[in-house]
């Protein structure tokens, strides 16, 4: 009996030591994954056109040739990529935070009923700001009559914030954005509005919203319900049709945010080295991390593209969203003249993915379902149930 007891205590002691080792390795790997990304982009992750009037034109081929023929730059770029792959592989093998992540996902899941409200705030506030400031979605775009631009931004933004006619306002805003994009391709700088507005159109006003209040009044035996011809004839049937597609929300958000990141990494950094170099010089970023301006630009561009690809395919979705949130926050405090309102929508989308995870059709769901139920993203849990009382 004594021998069995000693054996059990030794096994427990070994098990505890193994857990401690895994936890320490996991912390080290997590910091190693996040820290280089934050340092690599940090304060240069903003939209270049928002913080500088531009720099001297630089030929892309000449810039890339000069940067990529430097052995030091090549070693750092290749080493950083290899390190990220190895660290991610080791993390998947160790998985030291299974219980922590399960609790985190469960906690985030409790906020799903507020997802629509979060997205409405994330889009409504910058639209109102754009209206009062006189630009159309993006600070880099001013098109059309100023009175129309102001009225459009303020009206759609306030109605989205208030949650009145939410799906209609989301559709109107999408149409406005599409029309503006045809006239001014620079509007792609604000592409994050597309997934945000699409998600709002799928979810509706949610709660708290004016739509919910009006729908409750129309659903009960009230005086208003007797004079409202819209609720039962249009709103309820529409919600019943759309409710079957709300599982697409996390996919729409992560794919849209991923495209936005990749686009900015390519067009604002790699393919626009002159303006990007002006940002590096303006904020003396080479003093923050002592590398050449070329490496700053390429590192920022490649990192943004990598984060975008990770989000697009739904790998480490919540981690990538957290990293994005850190990058936006670093930009907010690091660039004093960066238009904060223009980035609120990005903050909102990253926060939404912390709640929903990658959803279906993601690498997270594939990896979780293949071998580790604790780390799986539950596709069903990301759905927002249809609530006729929340109809528009």
Order of alpha helices (4+ residues) and beta strands (2+ residues): alpha-alpha-alpha-alpha-alpha-alpha-alpha-alpha-alpha-alpha-alpha-alpha-alpha-alpha-alpha-alpha-alpha-alpha
